[in-house]
């Protein structure tokens, strides 16, 4: 057998092995994207439905306690006949009725609080190669202007690109390059050495992606890994409990303000 024929067989074998690794990368990437989406959905739901409602309830509780204290203080001063005249009473009540302005919910800036990406083990040359290939191969195949890919796929790819997550960018490159044949991306015929190098690159990409998925699974809760619907249900239940408590506290705050208003009107009477 000629060296040329042997080289051709070597390319075929390396490409077959690389394509098998590619299938593994595609599956792992889908698992990663799916799990991260579930985790993000639960985190967003918890932030808005539990943390947001809880913060609103806490503000109402503080306002109710403040009004209760003000009402007790003013009534005590009335009982002790400490007001010089009705105008002084009205002014005191007016000051008590001024609502305190709550500060915003202390949510960390996502860009500042996000955990740094784990060390990917890639050198600067490899990162530049991945970035170049991602722009050339992936973006045209997922962008809404140049492809029929669903918008969600572009959103994920764009987020990965924006964050410069080279592990996931590399996985997207492997996926969207498609199955390997006897030619490289530029149409030149591959040698056995080049095909073997590509196989080694795919295997390294698969290992990095496996490690990233394992890290994500370690950070995920049991609910996020198994039954996120149950977690969503519990979040909705917590939200309903908060909303009921908010209604109750709001009614109490309104009653206290009405009682203070009545005292002020008495002070306003000639």
C-alpha positions in Angstrom: 0.0 0.0 0.0 1.4 3.4 -1.0 2.1 6.1 1.6 -0.7 8.2 0.0 -3.2 5.4 0.6 -2.1 4.9 4.1 -2.4 8.6 4.7 -5.9 8.6 3.4 -6.9 5.7 5.7 -5.4 7.6 8.6 -7.4 10.7 7.8 -10.6 8.6 7.6 -9.9 6.9 10.9 -9.0 10.1 12.7 -12.1 11.9 11.3 -14.4 9.0 12.3 -13.0 9.2 15.9 -13.3 13.0 15.9 -16.9 12.9 14.7 -17.7 10.4 17.5 -16.2 12.9 19.9 -18.2 15.7 18.3 -21.5 13.8 19.0 -20.4 13.6 22.6 -19.7 17.3 22.7 -23.1 18.2 21.1 -24.9 16.1 23.8 -22.9 17.5 26.6 -23.4 21.1 25.4 -27.1 20.5 25.1 -27.2 19.2 28.7 -25.2 22.2 29.9 -27.3 24.7 28.1 -30.5 23.0 29.4 -29.4 22.8 33.0 -28.1 26.4 33.1 -31.3 27.6 31.6 -33.3 25.8 34.3 -31.1 27.2 37.0 -31.4 30.7 35.6 -35.2 30.5 35.4 -35.4 29.3 39.0 -33.0 32.0 40.2 -35.0 34.7 38.3 -38.3 33.4 39.7 -36.9 33.3 43.2 -35.5 36.8 42.9 -38.7 38.4 41.6 -41.4 36.3 43.4 -39.7 35.6 46.7 -37.0 38.2 47.3 -39.0 41.0 45.7 -42.2 40.2 47.5 -40.3 39.6 50.7 -38.6 43.0 50.5 -41.9 44.7 49.9 -43.4 42.9 52.9 -40.5 43.9 55.1 -40.9 47.6 54.1 -44.6 47.5 55.0 -43.8 45.9 58.4 -41.3 48.6 59.1 -43.8 51.3 58.1 -46.6 49.7 60.2 -44.3 49.6 63.2 -43.3 53.2 62.7 -46.9 54.4 62.4 -47.9 52.4 65.5 -45.1 54.0 67.5 -46.0 57.5 66.2 -49.7 57.0 67.0 -48.8 55.8 70.6 -46.5 58.8 71.0 -49.0 61.4 69.9 -51.8 59.9 71.9 -49.6 59.9 75.0 -48.7 63.5 74.4 -52.5 64.3 74.1 -53.2 62.5 77.3 -50.6 64.5 79.0 -51.8 67.7 77.4 -48.4 68.4 76.0 -49.5 70.3 72.9 -49.5 74.0 73.2 -52.4 74.3 70.7 -54.3 72.4 68.0 -51.9 73.7 65.4 -49.0 72.0 67.2 -50.9 68.8 67.2 -51.7 69.0 63.5 -48.1 69.7 62.7 -46.9 66.8 64.7 -49.4 64.4 63.0 -48.4 65.9 59.6 -44.8 65.0 60.3 -45.7 61.5 61.4 -47.7 60.9 58.2 -44.7 61.6 56.0 -43.9 58.2 54.4 -40.3 56.9 54.7 -38.9 56.3 51.2 -37.5 52.8 51.1 -34.3 52.1 49.3 -34.1 49.8 46.3 -33.8 46.1 46.8 -30.1 45.5 47.3 -29.4 43.3 44.2 -25.9 42.9 43.3 -24.8 44.0 39.8 -24.7 40.8 37.9 -21.6 41.9 36.0 -19.9 42.6 39.3 -21.2 39.6 41.4 -20.9 36.9 38.8 -18.4 34.2 39.7 -15.3 34.4 37.6 -15.0 31.6 35.0 -12.9 28.7 36.1 -9.4 28.3 34.7 -9.9 26.7 31.3 -6.3 25.7 30.8 -6.2 27.4 27.4 -3.2 29.5 26.4 -3.6 32.9 24.7 -2.9 31.4 21.2 -5.7 28.8 21.6 -8.1 31.5 22.9 -7.5 33.7 19.8 -8.0 30.7 17.6 -11.3 29.8 19.3 -12.5 33.4 19.1 -11.7 33.6 15.4 -13.4 30.3 14.6 -16.4 31.2 16.7 -16.9 34.4 14.7 -16.4 32.6 11.4 -18.3 29.4 12.0 -20.8 29.8 14.8 -22.2 33.4 14.6 -23.4 33.2 11.0 -25.2 29.9 11.7 -27.1 31.2 14.8 -27.6 34.9 14.0 -31.2 35.9 13.3 -30.1 37.9 10.2 -28.1 35.1 8.6 -29.7 31.9 9.7 -33.0 30.2 10.6 -31.8 29.2 14.0 -34.3 30.0 16.8 -33.7 33.3 18.7 -33.0 31.4 21.9 -30.0 29.7 20.3 -28.5 33.0 19.2 -29.1 34.4 22.7 -27.1 31.6 24.3 -24.3 31.8 21.8 -24.2 35.6 22.1 -24.0 35.4 25.9 -21.1 32.9 25.6 -19.4 35.2 23.1 -20.0 38.3 25.3 -18.6 36.6 28.4 -15.6 35.2 26.4 -16.4 31.7 27.8 -13.8 29.9 25.7 -14.8 26.4 26.8 -18.4 26.9 25.6 -17.3 28.9 22.6 -15.1 26.0 21.6 -18.0 23.5 22.1 -20.2 25.6 19.8 -17.5 25.6 17.2 -17.2 21.8 17.3 -21.0 21.5 17.0 -21.5 24.0 14.2 -18.5 22.9 12.2 -20.4 19.8 11.4 -19.1 16.3 10.7 -15.5 16.3 9.5 -14.5 15.1 6.0 -11.3 14.8 4.1 -10.9 18.6 3.8 -10.3 21.4 6.3 -12.4 24.5 6.8 -10.6 26.2 3.9 -11.2 23.3 1.5 -7.6 22.0 1.6 -7.1 18.3 1.8 -6.1 17.1 5.3 -3.1 15.0 6.0 -3.1 12.3 8.7 -1.1 14.6 11.0 -3.6 17.4 10.6 -6.6 15.0 11.1 -4.9 13.5 14.2 -4.3 17.0 15.6 -7.9 17.9 15.0 -8.9 14.7 16.9 -6.7 15.6 19.8 -8.2 19.1 19.8 -11.8 17.7 19.9 -10.9 15.3 22.7 -9.4 18.2 24.8 -12.5 20.3 24.1 -14.7 17.4 25.3 -12.7 17.0 28.5 -13.0 20.7 29.2 -16.7 20.7 28.6 -17.3 17.6 30.7 -15.5 19.3 33.6 -17.6 22.4 33.1 -20.8 20.4 33.2 -19.7 18.5 36.3 -19.0 21.9 38.0 -22.4 23.2 37.1 -24.1 20.0 38.4 -22.2 20.3 41.6 -23.5 23.9 42.0 -27.1 23.0 41.1 -29.7 22.1 43.7 -31.5 18.8 43.7 -34.7 20.5 42.4 -32.8 22.1 39.5 -31.3 18.7 38.6 -34.5 16.7 38.9 -37.9 18.3 39.2 -37.6 22.1 38.6 -41.4 22.2 38.2 -41.7 21.3 42.0 -39.3 24.2 42.8 -41.3 26.6 40.7 -44.5 25.4 42.5 -42.9 26.1 45.9 -41.8 29.5 44.7 -45.3 30.3 43.6 -46.6 29.1 47.0 -44.1 31.3 48.8 -45.1 34.2 46.6 -48.8 33.8 47.4 -48.0 33.7 51.1 -46.1 36.9 50.8 -48.8 38.6 48.8 -51.4 37.7 51.4 -49.2 39.1 54.2 -48.6 42.2 52.0 -52.4 42.7 51.8 -52.8 42.3 55.5 -50.0 44.7 56.3 -51.2 47.2 53.8 -54.7 47.2 55.4 -53.1 47.8 58.8 -50.9 50.6 57.5 -54.0 52.2 55.9 -55.9 51.9 59.2 -53.1 53.5 61.2 -52.8 56.4 58.7 -56.5 57.0 58.9 -56.4 57.2 62.7 -53.5 59.7 62.4 -55.5 61.7 59.8 -58.4 61.8 62.2 -56.2 63.2 64.9 -54.8 65.8 62.5 -58.3 66.9 61.6 -59.1 67.4 65.2 -56.1 69.6 65.5 -57.1 71.5 62.4 -60.6 72.3 63.8 -61.0 75.9 65.0 
